[in-house]
Structures are given as C-alpha cells and as structure tokens.
C-alpha cells in the first residue's frame, strides 16, 4: 500500500459526515483557492477548515479520494 504522504497528500476526513479526502498542498491549489469545490466536503458540503486527520482505516484500501484544501494541513 502506498502512503499518501509519499505522493504528496495527507488524508483528512470531514468532521460532519466522515467522508475521507486527500488534503492538497497550498501550492497545488493557489490558482483555484477560491473555487468552492476545493474548500468543502464532496459528500455533505461542510467547510474543509474543520476537517480532522483521518485514521489509517477510515477509507477502504484502493478507494479514490477527492482532493481538497485543508488549511493548516501542509503549512507547518
């Protein structure tokens, strides 16, 4: 299994519905930062700034994760 951080993503889940997303680094979304699709949950529409780090088994192995910008996920 490939670690998502190895390919440049971290897994975060929506605190409202539990849907898991791939957190994009800010450099990947700067041109589209104000595009609402990169700042909200794809399932329920919750704002991504409230997402929490996903646990290893929150998403089934092999599933495709929608990419979102999660403030603070990469700005360390």
C-alpha positions as CSV (number, residue, x, y, z in Angstrom):
1,X,0.0,0.0,0.0
2,X,1.3,3.5,-0.9
3,X,1.4,6.1,1.8
4,X,-0.5,9.2,0.6
5,X,2.2,11.5,2.0
6,X,4.8,9.8,-0.2
7,X,2.9,11.0,-3.3
8,X,2.2,14.5,-1.8
9,X,-1.1,14.1,0.0
10,X,-2.4,13.7,3.5
11,X,-5.8,12.1,4.4
12,X,-8.3,14.2,6.2
13,X,-11.9,13.4,7.0
14,X,-15.0,15.6,7.2
15,X,-15.9,16.1,10.9
16,X,-19.6,16.2,9.9
17,X,-20.1,13.1,7.7
18,X,-16.8,11.2,8.0
19,X,-16.0,11.2,4.3
20,X,-12.3,11.0,3.7
21,X,-10.5,13.4,1.3
22,X,-6.9,14.0,0.2
23,X,-5.6,17.3,1.5
24,X,-3.7,19.2,-1.2
25,X,-0.7,21.3,-0.5
26,X,-1.4,25.0,-0.9
27,X,0.9,25.3,-3.9
28,X,-1.3,22.9,-5.8
29,X,-4.5,24.9,-5.3
30,X,-3.3,28.6,-5.3
31,X,-4.8,29.3,-8.7
32,X,-8.1,27.8,-7.7
33,X,-8.1,28.6,-3.9
34,X,-11.4,30.5,-4.1
35,X,-13.1,27.7,-6.1
36,X,-15.5,26.3,-3.6
37,X,-15.0,22.7,-4.7
38,X,-11.5,22.7,-3.2
39,X,-12.7,24.0,0.2
40,X,-15.7,21.8,1.0
41,X,-16.6,18.2,1.6
42,X,-17.6,16.5,-1.6
43,X,-20.3,14.5,0.2
44,X,-22.1,16.9,2.6
45,X,-20.6,20.3,1.7
46,X,-19.1,21.0,5.1
47,X,-16.2,23.5,5.1
48,X,-12.8,21.9,5.0
49,X,-11.2,24.0,7.6
50,X,-13.0,21.8,10.2
51,X,-11.7,18.5,8.8
52,X,-9.6,16.3,11.1
53,X,-6.8,13.9,10.2
54,X,-8.1,10.6,9.0
55,X,-7.2,7.3,10.8
56,X,-5.5,4.6,8.7
57,X,-8.6,2.6,8.2
58,X,-11.1,5.4,7.6
59,X,-11.1,4.9,3.9
60,X,-11.2,1.4,2.2
61,X,-7.9,0.4,0.6
62,X,-7.8,1.3,-3.1
63,X,-10.5,3.9,-2.9
64,X,-10.1,7.2,-4.7
65,X,-10.1,10.3,-2.6
66,X,-11.4,13.7,-3.7
67,X,-8.8,16.4,-3.2
68,X,-9.5,19.4,-1.0
69,X,-7.5,22.2,0.5
70,X,-7.4,21.9,4.3
71,X,-6.0,25.0,6.0
72,X,-3.0,24.1,8.1
73,X,-2.6,20.5,6.8
74,X,0.7,21.4,5.0
75,X,1.6,24.8,6.4
76,X,4.0,23.5,9.1
